[in-house]
């Protein structure tokens, strides 16, 4: 039988500084059966012309108007002919053995998805000088229960959760097709919602070797997730709601409610005191889950609460500025 073909899909928008390195890391894979599909999403810099210099029999470059990363990934899927799908952002990299190790692991794990460790590196620093996050590693485990894996990743079984960057996955084509396309209406957390659907179509997750190198920026003001704009908050809240619905349809648990509630409360706190209508919707959503929404405390209120717990009866004097007032004889 012929060895499986892997489609590496690279959406790009104004990434002229990085696109060559991303394409090179895809072409350098030790797994020899790959096709690279670059979707230029209306770049206004030299990204498209740079990508076109790599065009050959197994590197396709497609140009479309600027309609977003999710739309670019969907376009890439339409052109993909591979048995497996690998997504790669235009400013990130893959270790040479990433795909080979995952293909080999999935040969003995039908209808499962492979995930590898992610190394976060700062833009301008050598990516191989860093190591994976020990904290993130505790969430990257083999599992035969995707709903449990997703709830655990969301923080349902602990005090905090984590995330898996899209490049870390390698997914069989038939699972991708069952999950459906990327949701192009989402501008924030579109990857979280998408891979939630994808994982729930699988029989499990396999942790492999190899690395996904994820570039971080010291000035991240241009990241969608960093822009605290109303429409991005709406997208994030919508995505979280969809993720909750996807997982609860498979395995509704109190742990899942806990994870969803905590995420909503975190959004509420981050936008306070702006967007009162959205905050009211968040409060209503939490109440529907049967969980009392904790009152938001400003930094000053948090200090008062902490002082009250420490000082006890002396708290009143603390408020009056008389905490060191001597006791009357």
N, C-alpha and C positions, 0 to 999 in steps of 0.2 A: 504493500500500500504506500501511496505517496505520503510524505511527511506533511503535516498540516501547515497551511499558510497563515501568517499573522499580518493583519492590517494595522499599521501604526498611523493613527489619525492625529494630525497636528493643526489645530486652529491657530491663526496668527492675525493679530491686529497691531500694527505699528510696533513691531519688535525687531527692527533692523539690527539692533545691537546684539541680539541673542539668537536669532533664527538659524544662523549657520551652525552654531554649536549644538542646537537641539536636533537639527537634521543629521548632523554628523554622528551624534550619539545613537540615533535610530539606525543609521547605515552601518554602524560599527558593531552591531549585535552579533554575538557568536552563533545565534540561531540563524541558519542561512536562508530560511524560507520566509521572507518578509516582503511586504509592499508598503511604501510610505506615501501617505496621502496628505498633502498640505493644502489647507483651505484658507486662502487669504480673505479676511472679512473686511474688505474695503479699506485697506491700509492707505495712508496718505504719505508714508515715508517709503524707503526702498525695500521694505519687506518682500513684496511680490517679486521684484526683479532679482533679489538675492536668492529667493527660493527657486526661481526658474533656472538658475545656473546649475542646480542639482538635478534637473529634470532628465529622466532616462526611462528605460523600459519599466523599471519597478519603482520609480518615484514620480508620482502625479502631482501637479500643481494646478489647483482650481481657484478661480477668482470669483467673488460674489460681492454685492453691495454690503455695506456695514449694517448688519441686522443682529449681531450679537454672537457670543461664543457658543451658546447652546444651538443656535441655528447653524453655525459653522460645523459643529460636531455632527448634527443631523445630516448635513450635506456630505460630510465625510463618510458616514455610515451608508449613504445611498451609493457611493462610489466604491465602497470596500467590497472585496471579493474573498477575503480571508476567512478561515475557520475560527480564528480567535481575533479579538479586538483589543488593541492597546491604545489608550489615549495618552497624549503627551502635550503639555503646554509648551508654547513657543519659547519660553524663557527657562525651561527646566531641562533636566538631563536624566539618562538612564545608565546604570552600570552596564558594561558590555555583556555580562552573563545573565542579566535580569530575565529576559524573555526565555532563554534556553532553560534555565532552572525551573521556571514556572510551567513551561510546556511539558517537561519531563515529569514534574509533580502531578500534573493534571491527567497524564496518561493512565495513572492508577487511581484516579479520583473522578469518575464520570459525573457530569452535570454539577461539578463544583467550580468554585472561583478561586483563583490564586491571588494572594496579597503578599507584598514584601515590605521591608522596613523603609522608612523615609529618613533621609539625612537633610536637615535644614541647614542651609549655608547662606551667609550674608553676601549680597552682591558685591563683587570685587575681591572676595577671598577665595582661595582654592577650595573647591567643593570636597575634595578627598581628605582635607585636613580635619573634617568634622566627623562625628559619630552619631548613630541614631539616638533619639531621646529615650532614656530609660523609662520615663513615665509613659510614653506612647507605646513602648514595646509590650507593656502588660495587657494591652487591649488587642494585640495582634496575635491571635491564637487559633489553632485548629478548632473547628466547631462543625457539628452536624445539625445545628439549629440556628439558621440565619436570624430568626426573630429574636432569639436570646442574644446573639452576637450584637445585633443592632441596638437592643435595649441596654446592654452592657456598655457599648461604645458611647451611648448617649448619657451615661452616668446613672442609669436606673438602679444599679446595685452597689453604688458607692457615693462618695461625696462629690466627685467630679467625673466628667467624661472626657472623650478625646475625639479625634477625627481621623479619617483616612483620606489623604490627598489622591485625586483620581488617577494620577500616573502609576500609583502603587498596584493597581489591579490588572489582572489579565483575565479576560472573560470569554468563554465560548460563544460563538456567534448565535447559536440557537437560544441561549439565555437572554442575550441582548434583544433578540427579536420578540421574545415573549414579554419582556419588560416594557416595550414600546419606546418611542423617541424621547429625547430630552424635552423638558417643558420650557418652551421658548418664552412663556409669559413671566418667568422668574428671572430677576436680575441679581438676586443674592441667594445663596444656598441652593442654587440649581443642581450642583453636583451632589449635595447631601440628599436631596429628594430623589434624584435620578438613581443613584447607587443603592438607595433604600429599596426601590422597586426591583432593581437588578438582583440584589442579594436574595430577596424574597422569592425569586424564581429559581434559585439554585438549591441544591441539596446540601450545601455546606461550603465552608471556607477552608482553604489550605494555606498555611503560612510557609513561605519559601525563603531561600536566600536571594541574593541580588539586592540592588538598592535603587530607590527613586531619589534623585537629588532635586530638592525643592528650594528655589531661590527666594530669599527674603530681602526686603529692602529697608534701609535705615529710615528713609522717608517714604512712608506708605500712604501719603495723602491721596494718591490717585487710585487706590484700590476701592472697588465698589463696596466691599464690606466695611471700609473705613469711613465712607461718606454717610454721616448720620442725617440722611434726607428722608422725608416722609415716605416717598415711594419705595425706598429700599427697606425701610422698616416694614412696610406693608408686604413686600415680597418675602422678607424673612419670616414674618408671622404666618403667611400663607404656606410657605414651604414647611415650616414646623408642623402646621396643622395637617398637611398632606402626609408627612412622615408618620405622624401619630395614627392617622387613619389606616395607612398601609400596614403598619406593624400590628395594630390592635385588631385588624381583620383576621390576622393569623394567630396572634397570641396576646390577648388583652390581659395585662397584669397590673398590679399596684405599682410595681417598679417602673413600668412604662409611664403611668400617670405621673409618678414622681419626677421622672426625667423631663417630661413635657411641661409640667407645671414650673419646674425650676428654670427652664429655658424661657418661658413666658415672663416669669418674674424678673429674670435678668434683663430682658428687653425693656420691661416696664421701668426698671431702675435706671437703665442707661439713657432713656429718653426723658425722664422726669426733669423739669415740670412741663416740658413741651408736649404737643400733640394729645390734648386731653381726650379727644374722641377715640383715638387708638388705644389709649390707656384704659378707657372704660370698656372697650371691646376685650382687652386682655383680661381685665377683672371678671367680666361676664364669662369668658371662656374657662377661667380657672374655677369659678363657682359651679359651672356645669359638670366639671369633673368631680365635684363633691369635696373639693379641698378648699379650705379657707385661705384666701390670699393674704399674706402678711402685709402689714402696712409699710409703705416705703418710708425709710428714715433718711433724712438729710445727714450730711457729715456732722453737723452740730448736734442733731438729735442722737446720733450714734454715740458721741462723746458723753452726752447726758445719761444715756442708758447705761453705758459702761461705768460712769462715775456713780450712779445710783446703786449698782450691784456691788461696788467696792466699798462705798462710804456708808451705806445704810442710813442711820438717823442723822449723820452729819451732812447728808446731801443738800438739805435746805441751806445750811451755812455756806456750802460750796457755791450754790447759785448766787448767794448774796455777796460772795467774795470774802466771807468771814470764816473760811475753813480752818484758819489757825487761831481763831478767837479762843482765848482761854476759858475754861469752864468757870462758872460762878460758884463760889464757895457757899 
